[in-house]
Amino acid sequence: MSTQMNHTTSTGARRAQMDRRTAMRLAADEYTRFADAVAALDATDWSQPTDCPAWDVRQLVCHVVGMAEFAAGIREGNRQRKLAGADAARRQVPFIDALTDLQVRERVDWTPAQVVRGARDVGPRAARGRRLTPFFIRRRRLPVPQEVNGRMEDWTIGYMVDTVLTRDTWMHRVDLAHATGLDLVLTPGHDGLIVADVVAEWAERHGLPYHLTLTGPAGGTWSHGSGGQVIEMDAAEFCRTLSGRGTGEGLLATQIPF
């Protein structure tokens, strides 16, 4: 099937493509799946290095918990935004780096039990906060442009709320499995929809003919045009590559926000 779609508004800001009801269902389910994965960690897992070079497993989970708290309520989101903005200006670093660093630093003394409880408790609140984000807010642009594939681009808040926050949590669940060797639970009705949305955006971003076969429970087959690059690989590895966690050649060098 072809996946060429228009992912931008008339003003050029990137927007979510998935219907909102499905996107919010995936968001809620992903927080639950992530919390389940965290609860399955044992004592030796927490200090394992991850594909995010600055973080071990415990720090990675603290970031996800902190980002979920950011999404759960306006007051907490504004608090984190203010602190991270000041830190970014002081250190001359991207806002997102300052934000994620804040989320990890504020939980530096958390025990594994506290981290597990935090992941479990915040998910429903974050899902609700995202679900209740009004349309007039979601259609606005993020105040800070984002760098993707070496270029700055504008996103709507809805793209962040409906799409990127779920991808971020999902990819970090993949990171946990990659770091610890624990089983990565994937199903067509959940992970398959997340992967299909990634494929659609990837295809739109590069705009070239391709034939893609992704294996595993979250996989499928997609194509556009005649000829082009033929790719066959595991669905999770495909997403890891597009996130920058792996090295991709040809069309696989086109990165996607996670």
For each residue, the residues with C-beta under 8 A, 3 or more apart:
1: 221 222 223
2: 203 222 223 224
3: 196 199 200 203 204 222 224
4: 203 204 207 224
5: 17 200 201 203 204
6: 204
7: 14 15 17 200 201 204
8: 12 13 14 15
9: 12 13 14 15 139 156
10:
11: 141 154
12: 8 9 153 154
13: 8 9 141 154 155 156 159
14: 7 8 9 153 154 155 156 159
15: 7 8 9 155 156 158 159
16: 20 23 156 158 159 161 162 163
17: 5 7 163 197 200 201
18: 22 23 26 162 163 193 197
19: 22 23
20: 16 23 24 162
21: 24 25
22: 18 19 25 26 193
23: 16 18 19 20 26 27 162 163 166
24: 20 21 27 28 127 130 131 162
25: 21 22 28 29
26: 18 22 23 29 30 166 190 193 194
27: 23 24 30 31 126 127 130 131 162 165 166
28: 24 25 31 32 123 124 127 131
29: 25 26 32 33 190
30: 26 27 33 34 166 169 170 173 190 194
31: 27 28 34 35 68 122 123 124 126 127 169
32: 28 29 35 36 123
33: 29 30 36 37 173 185 190
34: 30 31 37 38 64 119 123 169 170 172 173
35: 31 32 38 39 116 119 120 123
36: 32 33 39 40 185
37: 33 34 40 41 173 176 177 182 185
38: 34 35 41 61 115 116 119 120 176
39: 35 36 116 119 120
40: 36 37 182
41: 37 38 45 46 57 112 116 176 180 182
42: 45
43: 46 112
44: 47 48
45: 41 42 48 57 179 180 182
46: 41 43 56 57 58 112 115
47: 44 56 57 58
48: 44 45 56 57 179 180
49: 53 56 179
50: 55 56 57 60 175 176 178 179
51: 175 178 179 240 245
52: 55 60 175
53: 49
54: 59
55: 50 52 59 60 63 104
56: 46 47 48 49 50 59 60
57: 41 45 46 47 48 50 60 61 176 179 180
58: 46 47 61 62 110 112 115
59: 54 55 56 62 63 104
60: 50 52 55 56 57 63 64 172 175 176 179
61: 38 57 58 64 65 115 119 172 176
62: 58 59 65 66 103 104 107 108 110 115 118
63: 55 59 60 66 67 100 103 104 172
64: 34 60 61 67 68 119 168 169 172
65: 61 62 68 69 103 107 115 118 119 122
66: 62 63 69 70 80 100 102 103 104 106 107
67: 63 64 70 71 99 100 103 165 168 169
68: 31 64 65 71 72 119 122 123 125 126 169
69: 65 66 72 73 76 80 103 122 125 126
70: 66 67 76 77 80 81 99 103
71: 67 68 77 126 129 130 161 165
72: 68 69 76 77 122 125 126 128 129
73: 69 76 77 125 129
74: 77 78
75: 78 79
76: 69 70 72 73 79 80
77: 70 71 72 73 74 80 81
78: 74 75 81 82
79: 75 76 82 83
80: 66 69 70 76 77 83 84 99 102 103
81: 70 77 78 84 85 99
82: 78 79 85 86
83: 79 80 86 87 102
84: 80 81 87 88 95 98 99 101 102
85: 81 82 88 89 95 98
86: 82 83 89 90
87: 83 84 90 91 93 98 101 102
88: 84 85 91 92 93 94 95 97 98 99
89: 85 86 92
90: 86 87
91: 87 88 98
92: 88 89
93: 87 88 97 98
94: 88 97 98 147
95: 84 85 88 98 99 144
96: 99 100 146
97: 88 93 94 100 101
98: 84 85 87 88 91 93 94 95 101 102
99: 67 70 80 81 84 88 95 96 102 103
100: 63 66 67 96 97 103 104
101: 84 87 97 98 104 105
102: 66 80 83 84 87 98 99 105 106
103: 62 63 65 66 67 69 70 80 99 100 106 107
104: 55 59 62 63 66 100 101 107 108
105: 101 102 108
106: 66 102 103
107: 62 65 66 103 104 110 114 115 118
108: 62 104 105
109:
110: 58 62 107 114 115 118
111: 114 115
112: 41 43 46 58 115 116
113: 116 117
114: 107 110 111 117 118
115: 38 46 58 61 62 65 107 110 111 112 118 119
116: 35 38 39 41 112 113 119 120
117: 113 114 120 121
118: 62 65 107 110 114 115 121 122
119: 34 35 38 39 61 64 65 68 115 116 122 123
120: 35 38 39 116 117 123
121: 117 118 124 125
122: 31 65 68 69 72 118 119 125 126
123: 28 31 32 34 35 68 119 120 126 127
124: 28 31 121 127 128
125: 68 69 72 73 121 122 128 129
126: 27 31 68 69 71 72 122 123 129 130 165
127: 24 27 28 31 123 124 130 131
128: 72 124 125 131 132
129: 71 72 73 125 126 132 133
130: 24 27 71 126 127 133 161 162 165
131: 24 27 28 127 128
132: 128 129
133: 129 130 137 138 157 158 161
134: 137 138
135: 138 139
136: 139 140
137: 133 134 140 157
138: 133 134 135 156 157 158 161 162
139: 9 135 136 156 157 158
140: 136 137 156 157
141: 11 13 154 155 156 157
142: 145 146 154 155 156 157 160
143:
144: 95
145: 142 152 153 154
146: 96 142 152 153 154 155 257
147: 94 150 151 152 153
148: 151 153 255 256 257
149: 205 254 255
150: 147
151: 147 148
152: 145 146 147
153: 12 14 145 146 147 148
154: 11 12 13 14 141 142 145 146
155: 13 14 15 141 142 146 159 160 164
156: 9 13 14 15 16 138 139 140 141 142 159 160
157: 133 137 138 139 140 141 142 160 161
158: 15 16 133 138 139 161 162
159: 13 14 15 16 155 156 162 163 164
160: 142 155 156 157 163 164 165
161: 16 71 130 133 138 157 158 164 165
162: 16 18 20 23 24 27 130 138 158 159 165 166
163: 16 17 18 23 159 160 166 167 197
164: 155 159 160 161 167 168 257 258
165: 27 67 71 126 130 160 161 162 168 169
166: 23 26 27 30 162 163 169 170 194
167: 163 164 170 171 194 198 256 257 258
168: 64 67 164 165 171 172 258
169: 30 31 34 64 67 68 165 166 172 173
170: 30 34 166 167 173 174 191 194 258
171: 167 168 174 175 239 240 243 245 258
172: 34 60 61 63 64 168 169 175 176
173: 30 33 34 37 169 170 176 177 184
174: 170 171 177 178 184 236 239 240
175: 50 51 52 60 171 172 178 179 245
176: 37 38 41 50 57 60 61 172 173 179 180 182
177: 37 173 174 180 181 182 183 184
178: 50 51 174 175 240
179: 45 48 49 50 51 57 60 175 176
180: 41 45 48 57 176 177
181: 177
182: 37 40 41 45 176 177
183: 177
184: 173 174 177 236
185: 33 36 37
186: 190 191 192 216 217 218 235 236
187: 190 191 192 217 218
188: 191 192 217 218
189: 192 193
190: 26 29 30 33 186 187 193 194
191: 170 186 187 188 194 195 217 218 235
192: 186 187 188 189 195 196 217 218 219 220 235
193: 18 22 26 189 190 196 197
194: 26 30 166 167 170 190 191 197 198 218
195: 191 192 198 199 214 218 219 220 235 238 239
196: 3 192 193 199 200 220 222
197: 17 18 163 193 194 200 201
198: 167 194 195 201 202 238 239 242 256
199: 3 195 196 202 203 212 214 220 222
200: 3 5 7 17 196 197 203 204
201: 5 7 17 197 198 204 205 256
202: 198 199 205 206 242 251 254 256
203: 2 3 4 5 199 200 206 207 210 222 224
204: 3 4 5 6 7 200 201 207
205: 149 201 202 254 256
206: 202 203 210 251 254
207: 4 203 204
208: 224 225 228 229 251
209: 223 224 225 226 227 228 229
210: 203 206 222 223 224 225 228 229 230 231 251
211: 221 222 223 228 229 230 231
212: 199 221 222 223 231 232 238
213: 219 220 221 231 232 233
214: 195 199 218 219 220 221 232 233 234 235 238
215: 219 232 233 234 235
216: 186 219 234 235 236
217: 186 187 188 191 192 235
218: 186 187 188 191 192 194 195 214 235 236
219: 192 195 213 214 215 216 234 235
220: 192 195 196 199 213 214 235
221: 1 211 212 213 214
222: 1 2 3 196 199 203 210 211 212
223: 1 2 209 210 211 212
224: 2 3 4 203 208 209 210 228
225: 208 209 210 228
226: 209
227: 209
228: 208 209 210 211 224 225 251
229: 208 209 210 211 250 251
230: 210 211
231: 210 211 212 213 238 251 252
232: 212 213 214 215
233: 213 214 215 237 238 241
234: 214 215 216 219 237 238
235: 186 191 192 195 214 215 216 217 218 219 220 238 239
236: 174 184 186 216 218 239 240
237: 233 234 240 241 246
238: 195 198 212 214 231 233 234 235 241 242 252
239: 171 174 195 198 235 236 242 243 256 258
240: 51 171 174 178 236 237 243 245 246
241: 233 237 238 245 246 247 248 252
242: 198 202 238 239 248 252 254 255 256 258
243: 171 239 240 255 256 258
244: 255
245: 51 171 175 240 241
246: 237 240 241
247: 241
248: 241 242 251 252 253 254
249: 252 253
250: 229 253
251: 202 206 208 210 228 229 231 248 254
252: 231 238 241 242 248 249
253: 248 249 250
254: 149 202 205 206 242 248 251
255: 148 149 242 243 244
256: 148 167 198 201 202 205 239 242 243
257: 146 148 164 167
258: 164 167 168 170 171 239 242 243
